[in-house]
Every structure is written in structure tokens, then in C-alpha cells.
Amino acid sequence: MEHEVGAFSISVHSKMTNILDEWVFTGVYGPILAWEVESFLVELDNIKAQWCLPWCLGGDFNLIRFLHERKGDIRRDSRMVKFCEFIER
């Protein structure tokens, strides 16, 4: 029905004709540079706000949530905190 292309994502608003359900799918490729994480998460927040529909979000976030996902470093950083806050919202 509609689509939105962002710097880090492509979103598609779809309608299933046989059951009349609408939903949004967003495919992401997250930033590699730490200073782009805030822009990435703001982009996703804006997409969610644009459509008040069920939302499926997938792709490569290039972020981690938990320390056990990180090799070698055992400290939480601001990117992890921001990602967890985004997921909770």
C-alpha cells in the first residue's frame, strides 16, 4: 500500500487481501559507526509513529543487547543502553 525509505531502513505497509489485516514490515541495516546509532533509533521511532499497526522489524542491527554477545569486552556502553531502551518502547 505504502512504503518509506530511510537512511538505515526500508518499510512497507501491507494489507493481506484474504483477511483484511494491515501491518508494516521494516528491514534494517544498522549503522556501523557509533555516532550514527542515535539517528538510526530515531528513524525507527519515526517509522513506528507513522503507522499505528502491527510491526515486524528485522535485519542486521549491528548492535548488541547483552554482554555475552560481545567478544572480549565486558563493559556496557551507551549503544547497548539505547538499543535496550528502544526495544522496551
LODRENDREN-71663 format. One record per atom (N, C-alpha, C): residue in three letters; x, y negated, z. Coordinates in nm, 3 decimals, padded with zeros to 5 digits. Layout:
{'ALA', {X, Y, Z}}
...
END
This chain:
{'MET', {00.082, 00.119, 00.000}}
{'MET', {00.000, 00.000, 00.000}}
{'MET', {00.087, -00.126, 00.000}}
{'GLU', {00.184, -00.132, 00.091}}
{'GLU', {00.275, -00.246, 00.101}}
{'GLU', {00.414, -00.193, 00.134}}
{'HIS', {00.513, -00.280, 00.115}}
{'HIS', {00.648, -00.243, 00.157}}
{'HIS', {00.723, -00.367, 00.201}}
{'GLU', {00.828, -00.346, 00.276}}
{'GLU', {00.912, -00.453, 00.329}}
{'GLU', {01.057, -00.405, 00.323}}
{'VAL', {01.143, -00.486, 00.264}}
{'VAL', {01.286, -00.453, 00.256}}
{'VAL', {01.362, -00.552, 00.343}}
{'GLY', {01.435, -00.498, 00.440}}
{'GLY', {01.516, -00.582, 00.528}}
{'GLY', {01.664, -00.558, 00.503}}
{'ALA', {01.745, -00.620, 00.583}}
{'ALA', {01.891, -00.604, 00.571}}
{'ALA', {01.935, -00.464, 00.609}}
{'PHE', {01.863, -00.401, 00.703}}
{'PHE', {01.901, -00.270, 00.754}}
{'PHE', {01.794, -00.163, 00.734}}
{'SER', {01.683, -00.199, 00.669}}
{'SER', {01.571, -00.104, 00.664}}
{'SER', {01.484, -00.125, 00.541}}
{'ILE', {01.408, -00.021, 00.513}}
{'ILE', {01.302, -00.026, 00.413}}
{'ILE', {01.179, 00.035, 00.480}}
{'SER', {01.068, -00.038, 00.477}}
{'SER', {00.944, 00.009, 00.539}}
{'SER', {00.835, 00.020, 00.435}}
{'VAL', {00.752, 00.123, 00.452}}
{'VAL', {00.641, 00.147, 00.360}}
{'VAL', {00.515, 00.168, 00.441}}
{'HIS', {00.413, 00.090, 00.411}}
{'HIS', {00.281, 00.105, 00.472}}
{'HIS', {00.202, 00.197, 00.380}}
{'SER', {00.160, 00.310, 00.434}}
{'SER', {00.093, 00.412, 00.353}}
{'SER', {-00.046, 00.441, 00.405}}
{'LYS', {-00.127, 00.494, 00.315}}
{'LYS', {-00.261, 00.538, 00.352}}
{'LYS', {-00.282, 00.676, 00.293}}
{'MET', {-00.319, 00.770, 00.377}}
{'MET', {-00.346, 00.905, 00.331}}
{'MET', {-00.490, 00.910, 00.283}}
{'THR', {-00.509, 00.932, 00.156}}
{'THR', {-00.642, 00.922, 00.096}}
{'THR', {-00.741, 01.028, 00.145}}
{'ASN', {-00.691, 01.145, 00.179}}
{'ASN', {-00.783, 01.251, 00.218}}
{'ASN', {-00.837, 01.237, 00.361}}
{'ILE', {-00.768, 01.163, 00.446}}
{'ILE', {-00.819, 01.146, 00.583}}
{'ILE', {-00.829, 01.000, 00.626}}
{'LEU', {-00.798, 00.908, 00.538}}
{'LEU', {-00.811, 00.765, 00.561}}
{'LEU', {-00.726, 00.711, 00.675}}
{'ASP', {-00.620, 00.781, 00.711}}
{'ASP', {-00.529, 00.731, 00.812}}
{'ASP', {-00.422, 00.645, 00.748}}
{'GLU', {-00.386, 00.536, 00.818}}
{'GLU', {-00.279, 00.449, 00.773}}
{'GLU', {-00.163, 00.460, 00.871}}
{'TRP', {-00.042, 00.442, 00.820}}
{'TRP', {00.077, 00.449, 00.903}}
{'TRP', {00.192, 00.380, 00.831}}
{'VAL', {00.300, 00.358, 00.903}}
{'VAL', {00.419, 00.292, 00.848}}
{'VAL', {00.539, 00.383, 00.869}}
{'PHE', {00.619, 00.398, 00.765}}
{'PHE', {00.747, 00.468, 00.777}}
{'PHE', {00.857, 00.367, 00.752}}
{'THR', {00.958, 00.367, 00.838}}
{'THR', {01.074, 00.281, 00.821}}
{'THR', {01.199, 00.369, 00.819}}
{'GLY', {01.274, 00.358, 00.712}}
{'GLY', {01.404, 00.423, 00.702}}
{'GLY', {01.511, 00.320, 00.730}}
{'VAL', {01.607, 00.357, 00.817}}
{'VAL', {01.709, 00.260, 00.858}}
{'VAL', {01.849, 00.312, 00.829}}
{'TYR', {01.939, 00.219, 00.808}}
{'TYR', {02.082, 00.245, 00.815}}
{'TYR', {02.137, 00.133, 00.901}}
{'GLY', {02.164, 00.167, 01.026}}
{'GLY', {02.203, 00.068, 01.126}}
{'GLY', {02.339, 00.008, 01.100}}
{'PRO', {02.366, -00.104, 01.166}}
{'PRO', {02.492, -00.176, 01.145}}
{'PRO', {02.612, -00.099, 01.200}}
{'ILE', {02.724, -00.121, 01.136}}
{'ILE', {02.850, -00.065, 01.183}}
{'ILE', {02.919, -00.165, 01.275}}
{'LEU', {02.902, -00.293, 01.247}}
{'LEU', {02.967, -00.399, 01.324}}
{'LEU', {02.884, -00.432, 01.448}}
{'ALA', {02.951, -00.440, 01.562}}
{'ALA', {02.882, -00.461, 01.690}}
{'ALA', {02.801, -00.590, 01.691}}
{'TRP', {02.850, -00.694, 01.627}}
{'TRP', {02.780, -00.822, 01.632}}
{'TRP', {02.651, -00.823, 01.549}}
{'GLU', {02.627, -00.719, 01.468}}
{'GLU', {02.504, -00.711, 01.389}}
{'GLU', {02.390, -00.636, 01.459}}
{'VAL', {02.419, -00.575, 01.573}}
{'VAL', {02.319, -00.492, 01.642}}
{'VAL', {02.197, -00.575, 01.681}}
{'GLU', {02.218, -00.694, 01.733}}
{'GLU', {02.105, -00.778, 01.774}}
{'GLU', {02.013, -00.807, 01.654}}
{'SER', {02.070, -00.841, 01.540}}
{'SER', {01.991, -00.869, 01.419}}
{'SER', {01.914, -00.745, 01.374}}
{'PHE', {01.978, -00.629, 01.384}}
{'PHE', {01.916, -00.503, 01.347}}
{'PHE', {01.792, -00.476, 01.433}}
{'LEU', {01.806, -00.491, 01.564}}
{'LEU', {01.694, -00.463, 01.654}}
{'LEU', {01.583, -00.567, 01.641}}
{'VAL', {01.618, -00.692, 01.614}}
{'VAL', {01.517, -00.795, 01.589}}
{'VAL', {01.440, -00.761, 01.461}}
{'GLU', {01.511, -00.715, 01.358}}
{'GLU', {01.444, -00.674, 01.234}}
{'GLU', {01.342, -00.565, 01.261}}
{'LEU', {01.380, -00.466, 01.340}}
{'LEU', {01.287, -00.356, 01.371}}
{'LEU', {01.169, -00.405, 01.455}}
{'ASP', {01.194, -00.494, 01.551}}
{'ASP', {01.084, -00.552, 01.629}}
{'ASP', {00.986, -00.626, 01.539}}
{'ASN', {01.037, -00.699, 01.442}}
{'ASN', {00.951, -00.774, 01.350}}
{'ASN', {00.868, -00.681, 01.262}}
{'ILE', {00.927, -00.570, 01.220}}
{'ILE', {00.852, -00.473, 01.141}}
{'ILE', {00.737, -00.415, 01.223}}
{'LYS', {00.766, -00.378, 01.346}}
{'LYS', {00.663, -00.321, 01.433}}
{'LYS', {00.550, -00.421, 01.455}}
{'ALA', {00.585, -00.549, 01.470}}
{'ALA', {00.485, -00.653, 01.494}}
{'ALA', {00.401, -00.680, 01.369}}
{'GLN', {00.458, -00.658, 01.252}}
{'GLN', {00.388, -00.686, 01.127}}
{'GLN', {00.268, -00.594, 01.106}}
{'TRP', {00.282, -00.468, 01.144}}
{'TRP', {00.174, -00.371, 01.126}}
{'TRP', {00.141, -00.308, 01.262}}
{'CYS', {00.020, -00.318, 01.304}}
{'CYS', {-00.024, -00.254, 01.429}}
{'CYS', {-00.080, -00.116, 01.395}}
{'LEU', {00.010, -00.029, 01.351}}
{'LEU', {-00.026, 00.105, 01.306}}
{'LEU', {00.072, 00.206, 01.364}}
{'PRO', {00.037, 00.335, 01.359}}
{'PRO', {00.136, 00.436, 01.396}}
{'PRO', {00.262, 00.417, 01.311}}
{'TRP', {00.377, 00.437, 01.375}}
{'TRP', {00.505, 00.404, 01.312}}
{'TRP', {00.600, 00.521, 01.324}}
{'CYS', {00.655, 00.562, 01.212}}
{'CYS', {00.759, 00.665, 01.209}}
{'CYS', {00.888, 00.595, 01.169}}
{'LEU', {00.990, 00.613, 01.249}}
{'LEU', {01.117, 00.544, 01.230}}
{'LEU', {01.228, 00.648, 01.223}}
{'GLY', {01.307, 00.647, 01.117}}
{'GLY', {01.412, 00.746, 01.104}}
{'GLY', {01.530, 00.695, 01.025}}
{'GLY', {01.639, 00.767, 01.033}}
{'GLY', {01.758, 00.731, 00.957}}
{'GLY', {01.881, 00.737, 01.045}}
{'ASP', {01.982, 00.663, 01.006}}
{'ASP', {02.109, 00.659, 01.080}}
{'ASP', {02.117, 00.524, 01.151}}
{'PHE', {02.100, 00.526, 01.281}}
{'PHE', {02.101, 00.403, 01.359}}
{'PHE', {02.242, 00.351, 01.385}}
{'ASN', {02.341, 00.437, 01.374}}
{'ASN', {02.479, 00.401, 01.407}}
{'ASN', {02.490, 00.347, 01.549}}
{'LEU', {02.403, 00.395, 01.637}}
{'LEU', {02.403, 00.360, 01.778}}
{'LEU', {02.383, 00.486, 01.858}}
{'ILE', {02.425, 00.481, 01.982}}
{'ILE', {02.401, 00.595, 02.070}}
{'ILE', {02.326, 00.547, 02.194}}
{'ARG', {02.255, 00.641, 02.254}}
{'ARG', {02.178, 00.611, 02.375}}
{'ARG', {02.246, 00.659, 02.502}}
{'PHE', {02.312, 00.773, 02.493}}
{'PHE', {02.364, 00.838, 02.612}}
{'PHE', {02.515, 00.854, 02.603}}
{'LEU', {02.581, 00.846, 02.718}}
{'LEU', {02.727, 00.856, 02.723}}
{'LEU', {02.779, 00.988, 02.668}}
{'HIS', {02.706, 01.097, 02.688}}
{'HIS', {02.754, 01.227, 02.640}}
{'HIS', {02.760, 01.234, 02.486}}
{'GLU', {02.699, 01.136, 02.418}}
{'GLU', {02.705, 01.132, 02.272}}
{'GLU', {02.833, 01.065, 02.221}}
{'ARG', {02.908, 01.007, 02.311}}
{'ARG', {03.027, 00.931, 02.275}}
{'ARG', {03.153, 01.010, 02.309}}
{'LYS', {03.245, 01.014, 02.215}}
{'LYS', {03.373, 01.083, 02.239}}
{'LYS', {03.472, 00.987, 02.304}}
{'GLY', {03.535, 01.032, 02.411}}
{'GLY', {03.647, 00.960, 02.467}}
{'GLY', {03.615, 00.846, 02.562}}
{'ASP', {03.510, 00.771, 02.538}}
{'ASP', {03.480, 00.655, 02.620}}
{'ASP', {03.364, 00.690, 02.712}}
{'ILE', {03.377, 00.656, 02.839}}
{'ILE', {03.273, 00.692, 02.935}}
{'ILE', {03.200, 00.569, 02.990}}
{'ARG', {03.216, 00.454, 02.926}}
{'ARG', {03.151, 00.332, 02.973}}
{'ARG', {03.031, 00.298, 02.885}}
{'ARG', {02.924, 00.251, 02.951}}
{'ARG', {02.809, 00.199, 02.877}}
{'ARG', {02.846, 00.061, 02.823}}
{'ASP', {02.799, 00.030, 02.705}}
{'ASP', {02.823, -00.104, 02.653}}
{'ASP', {02.691, -00.172, 02.621}}
{'SER', {02.696, -00.297, 02.583}}
{'SER', {02.573, -00.374, 02.561}}
{'SER', {02.490, -00.319, 02.447}}
{'ARG', {02.554, -00.258, 02.346}}
{'ARG', {02.478, -00.199, 02.235}}
{'ARG', {02.391, -00.085, 02.283}}
{'MET', {02.444, -00.002, 02.372}}
{'MET', {02.367, 00.109, 02.427}}
{'MET', {02.247, 00.057, 02.506}}
{'VAL', {02.270, -00.045, 02.586}}
{'VAL', {02.163, -00.104, 02.667}}
{'VAL', {02.054, -00.161, 02.578}}
{'LYS', {02.093, -00.237, 02.475}}
{'LYS', {01.995, -00.297, 02.384}}
{'LYS', {01.916, -00.191, 02.308}}
{'PHE', {01.982, -00.084, 02.267}}
{'PHE', {01.915, 00.024, 02.196}}
{'PHE', {01.813, 00.093, 02.286}}
{'CYS', {01.850, 00.120, 02.409}}
{'CYS', {01.758, 00.181, 02.505}}
{'CYS', {01.639, 00.090, 02.532}}
{'GLU', {01.663, -00.040, 02.545}}
{'GLU', {01.553, -00.134, 02.566}}
{'GLU', {01.458, -00.136, 02.447}}
{'PHE', {01.514, -00.129, 02.327}}
{'PHE', {01.431, -00.126, 02.206}}
{'PHE', {01.342, -00.001, 02.206}}
{'ILE', {01.400, 00.113, 02.237}}
{'ILE', {01.324, 00.238, 02.238}}
{'ILE', {01.213, 00.232, 02.342}}
{'GLU', {01.240, 00.176, 02.457}}
{'GLU', {01.139, 00.165, 02.561}}
{'GLU', {01.023, 00.073, 02.519}}
{'ARG', {01.054, -00.032, 02.443}}
{'ARG', {00.947, -00.122, 02.394}}
{'ARG', {00.860, -00.049, 02.295}}
END
